[in-house]
Amino acid sequence: IDRFFQIILLVVCTISNYMYIVSFKYIYTTVIGSITTYPSFHIVYSIFNIYLTMLNEEYSNKTEKRKTSKKSTYEKKMKTKKCNCRSGCSKRSCYCNKSNRGCDSSCGCGSSCQNLFNHLDYFFGEDSKCSAHPCFVDWLVKNVKTADGLQNIDREALHQKIMNCGRFSELSDDEDFQKWSKKWNRIEANEKLSHIQKFFRMLLSDDATEHYYSFCNDDLAEDDCDWHCTICKTCRDWREWHCDGCNKCAYGTTLPCQRCERKDQMFSFW
């Protein structure tokens, strides 16, 4: 019977996908896990756990690639083209503005540039080189037209709104936020703005911590479990992916699109 369990285990590990394997592990440990008197039980169980760990790492890596591959390709394409505006880049017709990035010295707009993405130091601080998180970018585009319009956003009110969101307590275990909160509780008036800007760098920048603030949901989101689709312009669950076939997000990373039957390329091996 001991040999029989080994054979069954190896067969399941070979032909099952990740979700079925997790289910099998649960059955194996709860139903027959008490059979520990067989000599090779612990060895087989250890091998099984190692296999699960390796598979989970591969699955996580592919999920992360799915989130970033489209973004990196998009950014490379956009960086090859510059604007040549004569109207101060104050409209979305500006190529750089439309690409959600700031203008630089290679652009033809000059000192009259009013691209709002060149003035994000209003939120992140003058010494910061942060770029905005995709969700924050889409919120800014929706609410602000020019760089001057940034001044109409009340930073303290935005900061308070984030702190009052439903999931904010989840940050209590984050070491960076523990340090931030400790200083915030005894902050001097002249240090308040810079500390709020540090807060924004943590939750609104592209270099955010394990969480980011989702303007789509008016709440915190976990970077490992949620992502912002720059095409659909809304935050999505990690199990969703953007289908190039119908240009809409679809549910189920291992499933074909419900509308056009196309599969996510990152999970085409299933």
Backbone as a ProteinNet text record, in pm:
[ID]
protein_1_A
[PRIMARY]
IDRFFQIILLVVCTISNYMYIVSFKYIYTTVIGSITTYPSFHIVYSIFNIYLTMLNEEYSNKTEKRKTSKKSTYEKKMKTKKCNCRSGCSKRSCYCNKSNRGCDSSCGCGSSCQNLFNHLDYFFGEDSKCSAHPCFVDWLVKNVKTADGLQNIDREALHQKIMNCGRFSELSDDEDFQKWSKKWNRIEANEKLSHIQKFFRMLLSDDATEHYYSFCNDDLAEDDCDWHCTICKTCRDWREWHCDGCNKCAYGTTLPCQRCERKDQMFSFW
[TERTIARY]
83.6	0	86.5	204.5	295.4	341.7	375.1	417.3	303	183.3	65.8	46.4	63.7	50.3	156.8	277.6	385.1	350.7	301.1	267.9	154.9	51.5	-62.3	-17.4	69.6	117.6	194.5	283.8	364.4	277.8	177.4	88.3	11.1	-40.6	-117.2	-30.2	93.8	186	219	216.6	255.6	143.2	21.7	-87.1	-182.5	-169	-263.8	-210.8	-297.8	-254.4	-249.6	-213	-185.5	-305.3	-423.1	-538.2	-575.2	-563.8	-594.6	-492.1	-369	-264	-286.7	-325.6	-354.1	-467.2	-570.4	-682.8	-638.2	-550.5	-501.3	-418.7	-339.7	-260.3	-352	-462.1	-554.9	-613.7	-656.8	-713.9	-609.9	-488.7	-383	-350.3	-346.6	-307.6	-421.9	-546.4	-659.1	-719.1	-722.9	-787.5	-691.8	-573.8	-480.7	-352	-350.4	-229.3	-194.4	-292.2	-265.9	-185.6	-171.5	-97.1	51.6	112.7	252.8	345.7	290.1	373.2	452	413.8	486.3	622	727.6	866.2	889.8	829.8	862.6	760.7	668.2	562.4	619	706.7	760	846.7	918.6	1002.4	914.9	809.9	720	649.3	605.8	534.8	625.9	754.4	850.7	873.5	886.8	905.5	783.8	666.8	542.6	538.4	580.3	582.3	682.8	799	900	844.7	775.5	715.7	613.1	529.7	430.1	494.7	602.8	673	729.1	792.3	849.4	740.2	628	519.4	457.3	445.5	387.5	475.6	610.4	702.5	691.9	682.2	669.3	538.2	432.7	301.1	302.9	368	376.4	457.2	568.3	652.4	576.6	498.6	422.4	311.4	253	150.5	210.3	330.7	396.9	434.6	480.6	515.1	391.5	276.3	152.5	118.5	145.1	112.4	205.2	332.5	431.4	471.5	449.2	498.4	435.1	302.1	233.4	280.1	302.3	344.3	483.1	578.7	715	721.9	645.6	641.8	582.9	478.3	412.1	507.4	581.9	673.1	786.9	842.3	951	905.5	783.6	729.3	710.5	658.3	629.3	755.5	861.4	983.2	1057.8	1024	1092.8	1038.1	925.6	863.6	849.8	877.4	870.5	768.4	724.8	627.5	699.2	626.9	680	572.5	512.8	399.1	441	349.3	370.4	270	182.8	78.4	98.8	221.3	251.2	214.6	181.5	149.3	34.3	-56	-165.5	-285.3	-280.3	-392	-347.7	-446.3	-415.9	-369.4	-371.4	-318.1	-166.1	-104.9	40.1	75.1	171.1	203.5	251.6	336.4	388.9	277.9	193.9	81.6	-12.5	-40.1	-128.9	-67.9	65.3	136.5	155.6	96.8	103.9	246.6	326.5	463.6	500.7	603.7	647.4	731.3	741.9	828.5	971.1	1068.7	1207.5	1276.6	1407	1482.6	1483.6	1455.4	1454.8	1323	1223.9	1095.4	1106.7	1013.2	1019.1	930.7	877.4	781.3	847	967.2	1039.2	987.5	1018.9	989.5	840.9	760.3	616.8	540.2	611.7	548.8	463.7	340.5	248.2	201.4	284.2	251.3	243.5	129.6	110.6	203.1	250.7	338.1	480.6	508.8	637.4	632.3	517.1	500.2	445.1	479.5	431.2	504.1	605.5	671.4	571.5	460.8	355.2	305.5	306.5	263.4	381.2	488.4	595.6	716.9	722.2	835.6	934.4	1003.3	1093.9	1213.7	1260.1	1379.2	1346	1219.5	1176.9	1172.6	1210.4	1205.1	1095	998.1	891.3	802.3	751.7	646.9	518	406	277.4	235.7	169.6	112.2	5.8	-10.8	-108.1	-248.2	-292.4	-425.6	-429.6	-323.6	-314.4	-306.3	-235.2	-223.7	-361.7	-441.4	-573.9	-665.2	-648	-727	-687.7	-557.5	-510.1	-560.7	-550.5	-595.9	-744.8	-820.6	-965.2	-999.8	-917.2	-951.6	-869.7	-757.9	-669.3	-639.2	-644.3	-618.7	-476.8	-428.4	-294.5	-217.8	-89.9	-5.5	-60.2	-115.6	-172.4	-290.3	-358.2	-474.2	-438.2	-312.5	-268.9	-284.6	-266.7	-275.7	-416.1	-513.8	-651.5	-681.6	-589.3	-607.9	-557.3	-643	-608.3	-532.2	-402.3	-319.3	-355.7	-386.6	-423	-555.7	-649.6	-778.9	-761.7	-675.7	-648.8	-581.2	-485.7	-416.5	-515.1	-605.6	-704.1	-801.4	-837.8	-928.1	-866.8	-739	-671.7	-663.3	-630.8	-618.5	-752.9	-862.6	-995.3	-1056.3	-984.9	-1040.8	-1052.4	-1137.9	-1172.3	-1058.2	-962.4	-855.5	-725.6	-730.9	-607	-539.4	-617.2	-560.3	-467.1	-477	-390	-243.2	-219.4	-82.2	-13.2	-86.1	-29.7	88.4	96.6	206.7	324.3	309.5	415.2	518.3	644.4	749.6	766.2	759.5	774.1	663	542	430.8	431.4	488.3	503.8	595.6	704.7	797.4	730.1	656.3	588.3	487.1	407.2	303.3	362.9	474.1	538.6	578.4	632.5	670.7	547.8	446.1	325.8	254.8	259.9	191.7	256.9	379.6	447.7	507.6	441.3	493.3	485.1	587.5	586.5	515	458.7	380.6	462.8	590.8	674.4	721.4	697.5	737.8	618.9	500.7	378.7	368.1	392.2	377.5	474.6	599.9	699.8	667.4	606.8	571.8	449.4	357.7	244	293.4	391.9	448.2	517.2	578.9	637.6	527.9	417.3	300	251.4	246	203.8	303.1	431.3	531.2	510.1	463.5	441.8	319.8	215.8	89.5	42.9	101.5	55.4	160.5	282.1	388.2	401	475.8	498.5	593.8	658.1	746.6	676.8	547.1	467.2	510.4	466.4	496.9	410.9	385.2	304.3	158.4	122.2	-13	-6.8	-115.1	-130.3	-274.8	-297	-433.7	-505.1	-617.7	-697.3	-806.7	-794.7	-898.7	-1023.1	-1005.1	-1119.2	-1212	-1151.7	-1229.1	-1237.9	-1170.7	-1165.5	-1119.3	-1017	-966.1	-825.1	-759.5	-627.2	-639.5	-535.4	-528.4	-391.1	-384.3	-257.4	-190.8	-64.3	6.9	17	19.8	29.9	-104.8	-212.6	-346.2	-428.6	-385.8	-461.7	-367	-420.3	-341.1	-435.3	-377.1	-457.6	-436.1	-542.6	-534.6	-532.2	-423.1	-408.4	-492.3	-545.3	-629	-776.1	-822	-960.1	-974.2	-858.8	-853.1	-933.1	-912.7	-976.9	-893.3	-903.6	-827.9	-894	-809.1	-856.6	-799.6	-869.6	-821.8	-708.2	-616.9	-501.3	-542.8	-664.6	-711	-765.6	-767.8	-814.2	-696.1	-714.6	-609.3	-673.2	-592.7	-646.6	-631.6	-743.2	-745.7	-722.6	-619.9	-591.5	-692.9	-762.1	-857.9	-978.2	-1041.2	-1160.5	-1132.2	-1006.9	-962.3	-1040.6	-1072.9	-1138.3	-1075.6	-1091.1	-1036	-1126.2	-1062.6	-1134.8	-1096.1	-1185.1	-1160.8	-1104.7	-1008.1	-953.7	-825.9	-711.5	-582.8	-558.4	-623.3	-603.2	-718.8	-812.4	-930.2	-926.4	-986.6	-994.7	-1091	-1076.6	-1165.2	-1310.1	-1400.1	-1541.1	-1603.7	-1543.5	-1602.5	-1544.1	-1411.4	-1350.3	-1271.3	-1270.7	-1205.8	-1053.6	-995.8	-849.7	-797.2	-674.9	-614.2	-506.4	-484.3	-374.3	-244	-157.3	-33.2	56.8	52.5	138.1	98.3	-25.9	-72.1	-116.8	-60.8	-101.1	-53.5	35.4	86.2	-15.3	-124.3	-221.1	-302.5
-121.4	0	125.6	117.5	232.3	266.8	165.2	184.9	243	199.5	246.9	397.1	445.7	588.7	668.8	616.6	687.2	702.7	596.7	600.2	699.3	694.3	785.6	930.6	956.1	1091.6	1146	1067.6	1110.6	1136.2	1051.6	1069	1200.3	1227.9	1351	1473.8	1469.9	1582.8	1611	1508.5	1524	1578.6	1532.4	1565.8	1673	1714.4	1812.1	1953.1	2050.1	2189.6	2233.9	2360.9	2409.2	2395.4	2430	2427.9	2286.1	2193.2	2055.8	1996.8	2039.6	1989	2036.2	2163.5	2215.1	2135.7	2104.3	2027.1	1887.2	1826.6	1692.4	1692.5	1800.2	1810.2	1812.1	1885.5	1894.4	1756.6	1685.3	1551.8	1456.8	1466.6	1375.8	1392.4	1519.8	1546.6	1524.7	1546.1	1534.4	1394.1	1326.4	1195.6	1082.6	1083.6	972.8	1019.2	1146.5	1199.6	1132.9	1066.9	1001	872.5	827.2	702.4	735.8	754	795.7	681.6	563.1	450	389.6	423.7	369.2	436.7	362.7	414.2	535.5	539.2	646.9	760	757.9	859.9	1001.1	1025	1159.4	1204	1111.6	1146.2	1190.9	1110.5	1143	1275.7	1295.7	1419.3	1540.6	1526.7	1636.3	1670.2	1566	1587.5	1659.1	1619.4	1680.6	1829.6	1865.1	2005.9	2086.9	2027.5	2094.8	2121.7	2023.1	2037.7	2151.2	2156.7	2263.2	2400.2	2410.9	2538.5	2585.8	2494	2528.4	2572.1	2500.2	2532.6	2666.9	2693	2819.6	2937.4	2921.1	3027.1	3054.4	2946.2	2963.2	3034.1	2995.9	3057	3205.7	3240.1	3379.9	3462.9	3404.1	3476	3505.6	3408.8	3429	3531.3	3532.7	3632.2	3771.8	3787.6	3917.8	3962.1	3866.1	3899.9	3947	3882.6	3921.8	4066.3	4108.5	4244.3	4346.7	4309.7	4408.8	4404.5	4291.8	4279.6	4381.9	4399.8	4496.4	4637.8	4664.9	4798.2	4831.1	4736.1	4763.1	4782.2	4702.7	4717.8	4852.7	4891.2	5020.1	5135.7	5129.1	5237.2	5250.3	5137.7	5142.6	5209.6	5177.7	5235.3	5385.9	5428.6	5569.6	5654.2	5598.4	5675	5706.5	5638.5	5661.8	5784.2	5835.7	5949.4	6065.8	6187.2	6306.9	6404.3	6496	6594.7	6715.7	6791.8	6914.7	7023.4	7033.1	7123.4	7270.2	7353.8	7498.2	7568.4	7488.7	7547.1	7514.3	7480	7457.8	7321.4	7227	7089.5	7086.3	7181.4	7190.8	7103.8	7042	6959.7	6814.8	6724.8	6582.5	6548.5	6645.2	6622.1	6614.8	6666.1	6654	6506.5	6461.6	6319.1	6269.6	6347.4	6306.3	6302.8	6404.8	6410.4	6292.8	6264.4	6154	6019.4	6014.2	5892.3	5883	5978.5	5980.9	5991	6074.2	6096.9	6243.2	6287.2	6424.6	6450.1	6575.1	6614.6	6631	6626.9	6648.9	6740.5	6755	6850.2	6814.1	6689.4	6648.9	6682.9	6725.8	6766	6908	6944.3	7075.2	7179.7	7151.2	7243.2	7360	7341.5	7451.2	7488.6	7611	7657.3	7680.6	7683.2	7707.1	7580.1	7469.6	7339.6	7340.8	7294.8	7284.4	7139.9	7045.9	6904.4	6874.6	6828.9	6808.7	6701.6	6609	6502	6550.7	6675.5	6735.8	6804.7	6801	6875.7	6788.4	6660.6	6569.8	6587.7	6676.1	6707.6	6772.2	6821.9	6877.3	6770.1	6646.2	6534.9	6460.7	6443	6354.4	6425.4	6557.1	6631.3	6669.5	6781.2	6834.9	6745.3	6673.7	6590.5	6450.8	6425.1	6291.6	6278.6	6161	6130.7	6028.2	6021.4	5922.1	5949.7	5843.9	5856	5805.1	5848.8	5815.4	5672.6	5609.8	5477.1	5487.6	5385.2	5391.6	5433.5	5388.2	5426.9	5575.8	5626.4	5768.4	5851	5799.7	5867.7	5890.5	5784.1	5796.5	5888.8	5889.8	5980.8	6125.9	6151.1	6286.5	6334.3	6248.8	6285	6319.7	6248.5	6270.9	6400.5	6439.1	6552.2	6678.9	6667.2	6782.6	6800	6922.4	6949.4	7000.4	7086.8	7144.9	7136.8	7173.4	7171.9	7265.4	7378.9	7473.8	7412.8	7319.5	7256.2	7167.9	7126.5	7043.7	7118.1	7249.7	7330.6	7329.8	7290.6	7287.3	7161.2	7066.8	6943.9	6966	6948.6	6966.1	6842.4	6856.9	6742.2	6686.7	6775.2	6728.5	6652.4	6699.1	6630.9	6494.1	6487.1	6359.7	6263.4	6314.8	6233.2	6177.9	6262.1	6220	6118	6136.7	6042.7	5903.2	5896.1	5766.1	5702.6	5783.8	5730.6	5681.5	5733.2	5693.2	5578.5	5527.3	5420	5290.2	5201.8	5082.4	4988.7	4975.5	4877.3	4938.7	5062.7	5129.2	5058.2	4993.3	4923.6	4809.8	4763.9	4656.4	4698.6	4830	4879.7	4874.1	4835.6	4837.5	4742.8	4640.3	4544.1	4579.9	4684.9	4726.5	4811.6	4770.9	4840.1	4984.9	5010.2	5147.4	5237.4	5184.8	5265	5277.2	5180	5191.8	5309.2	5321	5432.8	5565.2	5562.3	5683.9	5729.5	5636.3	5669	5719.5	5660.3	5701.7	5848.7	5891.1	6030.9	6119.4	6069.5	6148.1	6184.2	6095.7	6119.2	6229.8	6266.8	6374.3	6476.6	6491.7	6576.8	6725.2	6799.2	6944.8	7005.7	7122.2	7186.9	7208.9	7246	7275	7148.5	7031.4	6905	6829.5	6881.9	6809.4	6781.9	6883	6867	6763.7	6771.3	6676.9	6533.7	6519.6	6385.3	6332.3	6420.4	6380.1	6338.6	6410.5	6375	6238.7	6208	6074.9	5969.3	6000.6	5912.9	5886.3	5991.8	5977.2	5892.1	5907.8	5826.5	5678.2	5648.6	5509.6	5447.3	5527.2	5470.2	5518.2	5625.3	5680.1	5675	5637.4	5634.5	5495.5	5489.2	5361.1	5273.5	5332.2	5256.6	5232.6	5210.7	5194.6	5070.9	5064.6	4950.9	4831.8	4739	4622.5	4660.5	4781.4	4831.4	4957.8	4987.9	5116.9	5162.1	5292	5340.9	5335	5265.3	5252.2	5358.7	5453.4	5554.6	5492.8	5381.1	5311.5	5256	5205.1	5141.9	5226.9	5343.1	5428.7	5350.6	5270.2	5188.2	5140.8	5083.6	5027	4901.5	4872	4749.6	4687.7	4556.1	4485.8	4471.4	4506.7	4504.4	4363.1	4261.4	4123.3	4065.8	4127.6	4073	4158.7	4282.2	4373.9	4446	4494.3	4570.6	4665.9	4768	4867.6	4851.5	4823.8	4809.6	4948.9	4982.5	5115.6	5133	5022.9	5030.7	5045.4	4960	4970.5	5081.7	5125.1	5234.2	5203.6	5084.3	5044.9	4937.7	4931.1	4831.7	4694.9	4593.8	4458.2	4361.1	4250.4	4139.4	4069.7	4006.1	3941.4	3829.1	3776.7	3667.4	3717.2	3848.2	3905.3	3945.8	3949.6	3985.9	4059.5	4139.9	4217.6	4138.7	4116.5	4040.4	4133.9	4104.5	4184.9	4159.9	4046.1	4012.2	4104.5	4121.9	4207.6	4338.1	4355.5	4478.4	4507.3	4400.2	4412.6	4312.5	4339.4	4248.1	4125.9	4011	3884.8	3819.3	3737.6	3671.8	3531.1	3495.2	3359.6	3351.1	3353.3	3353.8	3225.7	3116.4	2990	2960	3053.1	3031.5	3122.4	3080	3167.8	3282.7	3388.1	3504.4	3461.6	3511.3	3473.7	3526.6	3630.3	3693.6	3641.6	3628.9	3591.9	3461	3395	3264.6	3269.1	3390.1	3398.3	3371.5	3313.6	3284.2	3385.5	3404.5	3488.5	3419.3	3487	3426.1	3380.7	3451.9	3416.7	3284.3	3235.5	3111.3	3011.7	3025.5	2939.9	2796.5	2771.3	2635.6	2545.8	2603.9	2519.7	2438
0	0	0	63.6	65.7	-75	-152.5	-290.6	-374	-344.9	-417.1	-399.5	-274.4	-247.8	-321.8	-330.1	-400.9	-548.7	-609.4	-752.3	-778.1	-695.7	-710.9	-698.4	-600.6	-575.9	-695.2	-752.2	-866	-989	-1009.4	-1123.9	-1112.5	-993.1	-971.7	-990.3	-938.7	-952	-1097.6	-1179.9	-1320.1	-1405.5	-1382.8	-1475.3	-1424.9	-1300	-1243.9	-1256.5	-1271.9	-1266.7	-1122.3	-1103.5	-967.5	-873.5	-917.1	-827.6	-787.5	-881.6	-848.3	-752.7	-767.3	-678.9	-536.3	-521.7	-387.6	-324	-403.4	-352	-311.2	-392.1	-362	-234	-217.6	-94.9	26.7	16.2	128.4	159	54.9	73.9	131.8	77.8	119.7	267.6	311.5	450.5	548.4	504.7	597.8	602	485.7	478.9	511	446.3	468.8	533.8	578.8	640.9	771.5	831.5	959.4	943.7	819.6	797.1	791.8	904.6	911.4	950.3	958.1	1000.7	885.6	761.4	647.3	635.1	605.5	607.3	519.4	401.4	306.8	305.8	399.1	399	407.1	504.6	524.8	407.3	346.6	231	114.3	86.5	-23.8	1.1	124.5	158.5	143.9	180.5	166.8	20.4	-62.2	-205.9	-264.2	-218.9	-265.2	-231.9	-111	-69.8	-150.3	-178.9	-260.5	-400.4	-455.1	-587.6	-589.3	-485.5	-476.5	-468.9	-391	-376.1	-509.3	-583.2	-713.5	-810.8	-809.3	-900.7	-866.5	-736.8	-692.7	-732.4	-721.8	-761.6	-910.9	-989.5	-1134.4	-1167.9	-1098.4	-1120.5	-1085.8	-972.6	-929.7	-1027.9	-1077.7	-1173.6	-1301.9	-1347.7	-1470.8	-1450.3	-1329.8	-1299.6	-1302.3	-1243.3	-1240.4	-1381	-1464	-1601.9	-1677.1	-1649.4	-1715.7	-1685	-1560.4	-1519.7	-1583.7	-1602.1	-1642.1	-1788.7	-1857.3	-1994.5	-2087.6	-2075.5	-2161.6	-2131	-2001.7	-1960.1	-2014.1	-2001	-2045.1	-2196.1	-2271	-2416.4	-2454.6	-2384	-2409.5	-2382.4	-2270.6	-2234.6	-2335.6	-2381	-2478.4	-2607.3	-2648.5	-2771.3	-2756.8	-2641.8	-2621.5	-2609.6	-2551.2	-2529	-2658.1	-2766.5	-2892.6	-2965.7	-2923	-2989.7	-2892.9	-2939.2	-2855.4	-2913.6	-2829.3	-2876.7	-2937	-3013.3	-3072.7	-3064	-2945.2	-2924.5	-2928.1	-2971.1	-2971.6	-2879.6	-2817	-2731.8	-2584	-2546	-2405	-2350.7	-2437.1	-2394.8	-2294.5	-2304.9	-2208.6	-2246.4	-2363.4	-2408.1	-2424	-2424.2	-2438.6	-2579.8	-2669.8	-2803.7	-2800.6	-2693.3	-2675.2	-2663.2	-2742.9	-2745.4	-2609.6	-2543.9	-2413	-2309	-2309.6	-2216.3	-2238.2	-2364.7	-2399.6	-2361.5	-2356.6	-2317.6	-2166.7	-2093.8	-1946.7	-1894.7	-1959	-1912.7	-1935.3	-1864.7	-1876	-1999.9	-2039.1	-2150	-2098	-2188.9	-2149.2	-2249.4	-2234.9	-2317.2	-2465.5	-2497.6	-2638.2	-2708	-2631.1	-2689.7	-2746.2	-2831.2	-2894.4	-2830.6	-2711.1	-2649.2	-2577	-2524.7	-2461	-2323.4	-2282.4	-2146.3	-2120.4	-2225.5	-2208	-2170.3	-2156.1	-2131.1	-2004	-2017.8	-1904.3	-1884	-1926.5	-1907.9	-1758.5	-1712.1	-1568	-1511.8	-1596.4	-1548	-1521.3	-1557.3	-1522.8	-1386.4	-1323.2	-1198.3	-1085.6	-1088.2	-984.6	-852.3	-850.8	-723.8	-627.1	-679.2	-594.2	-496.1	-540.2	-455.1	-391.6	-467.4	-423.2	-363.7	-371.3	-317.4	-425.9	-406	-507.9	-535.1	-434.8	-451.8	-502.1	-526.3	-567.3	-719.1	-767.1	-910.3	-938.5	-849.7	-862.5	-983.5	-1040	-1140.5	-1076.5	-1127.8	-1066.6	-1097.9	-1002.1	-1023.3	-1133.2	-1217	-1327.1	-1283.8	-1166.1	-1118.8	-1086.2	-1025	-993	-1121	-1220.5	-1350.2	-1411.3	-1417.7	-1479.1	-1398.9	-1267.2	-1184	-1210.8	-1225.2	-1254.7	-1390.6	-1490.7	-1625.5	-1625.3	-1544.5	-1537.6	-1465.1	-1368.7	-1282	-1304.7	-1377.3	-1396.2	-1544.7	-1593.5	-1734.7	-1758.8	-1670.7	-1687.4	-1556.6	-1563.4	-1443.8	-1336.5	-1378.6	-1282.1	-1206.8	-1272.4	-1210.1	-1092.2	-1084.9	-971.9	-840.2	-846.4	-725	-665	-743.4	-693.1	-612.6	-614.9	-537.8	-395.7	-300.1	-159	-111.6	-92.9	-55.3	81.8	175	309.1	306.3	226	214.7	149.2	46.6	-19.7	76.8	152.3	251.9	355.3	402.1	501.7	443.4	317.1	250.4	245.4	214.2	207.7	345.7	446.2	582	636.8	584.2	632.1	552.2	453.1	370.8	452.3	407.8	484.1	516.9	426.3	445.5	496.8	539.9	581.3	697.7	783.1	899.2	858.3	732.9	685.6	682.8	685.3	680.1	815.8	919.2	1054.8	1070.7	986.4	995.3	904.6	825.9	733.8	808.7	804.5	880	836.2	706.4	656.4	709.9	713.5	762.7	914.3	981	1125.8	1158.6	1082.4	1101.9	1064.4	952.9	908.9	1014	1065.5	1163.7	1294.1	1332.6	1457.8	1451.2	1336	1319.9	1302.9	1232.8	1208.2	1338.7	1434.8	1562.5	1645.5	1610.8	1684.4	1586.6	1471.9	1365.1	1402.1	1363.1	1378.3	1257.9	1276.3	1170.1	1043.7	1059.9	943.2	870.4	928.2	865.3	806.7	828.8	793.1	643.2	559.8	415.5	360.1	398.7	347	389.3	507.9	554.2	478.9	443.2	360.3	221.8	169.1	38.4	44	155.9	173.3	172.8	235.3	237.2	94.8	13.5	-125.8	-205.2	-176.8	-247.4	-217.9	-98.4	-59.2	-127.2	-150.5	-197.7	-334.9	-386.5	-514.5	-624.2	-591	-692.1	-752.9	-861.6	-928.5	-848.5	-748.4	-659.3	-526.4	-531.9	-410.6	-332.8	-208.2	-122.1	-164.9	-74.3	-107.7	-133.8	-97.5	-122.5	-208.6	-274.9	-341.9	-322.7	-337	-321	-455.3	-457.4	-578.8	-580.4	-673.4	-690.4	-753.4	-821.3	-881.7	-774.2	-665.9	-558.8	-432.7	-433.8	-314.8	-192.3	-211.6	-102	-134.9	-35.9	-60.3	-144.9	-218.9	-297.6	-275.5	-280.4	-265	-400.8	-407	-534.4	-590.9	-504.3	-550.6	-593.1	-550.3	-576.7	-672.5	-693.1	-778.5	-874.4	-983.5	-1079.4	-1153.6	-1212.1	-1284	-1433.7	-1504.3	-1649.9	-1712.2	-1779.4	-1838.2	-1964.6	-2016.7	-2136.7	-2097.7	-2007.5	-1957.9	-1854.4	-1799.6	-1701.9	-1575.3	-1525.1	-1399.9	-1331	-1199.2	-1123.5	-1138.2	-1147.4	-1171.3	-1068.9	-1053.9	-972.1	-1045.9	-971	-1034.6	-1128.4	-1111.1	-1197	-1330.5	-1347.8	-1473.7	-1561	-1688.9	-1783.4	-1901	-1968.6	-2080.8	-2210.4	-2275.2	-2400.3	-2518.9	-2598.3	-2717.3	-2828.4	-2819.6	-2924.1	-2926	-2809.1	-2801.3	-2728.6	-2685	-2618.1	-2490.1	-2418.1	-2287.9	-2191.5	-2063	-1963.4	-1948.9	-1930.5	-1915.6	-1783.6	-1731.1	-1602.6	-1623.6	-1539.2	-1542.4	-1622.1	-1552.4	-1622.5	-1700.9	-1660.5	-1731.8	-1826.5	-1836.6	-1920.5	-2043	-2153.1	-2270.2	-2244.2	-2320.4	-2307.7	-2331.6	-2248	-2260.4	-2388.8	-2446.8	-2565.2	-2696.4	-2702.5	-2831.1	-2825.6	-2708.6	-2691.9	-2696.9	-2703	-2702.4	-2562.4	-2554.9	-2424.7	-2391.8	-2261.4	-2215.6	-2253.4	-2329.7	-2376.4	-2263.1	-2149.9	-2037.7	-1975.1	-2003.1	-1943.3	-2050.2	-2169.1	-2279.5	-2263.9	-2164.7	-2146.4	-2078.2	-2020.7	-1949.9	-2049.2
[MASK]
++++++++++++++++++++++++++++++++++++++++++++++++++++++++++++++++++++++++++++++++++++++++++++++++++++++++++++++++++++++++++++++++++++++++++++++++++++++++++++++++++++++++++++++++++++++++++++++++++++++++++++++++++++++++++++++++++++++++++++++++++++++++++++++++++++++++++++++

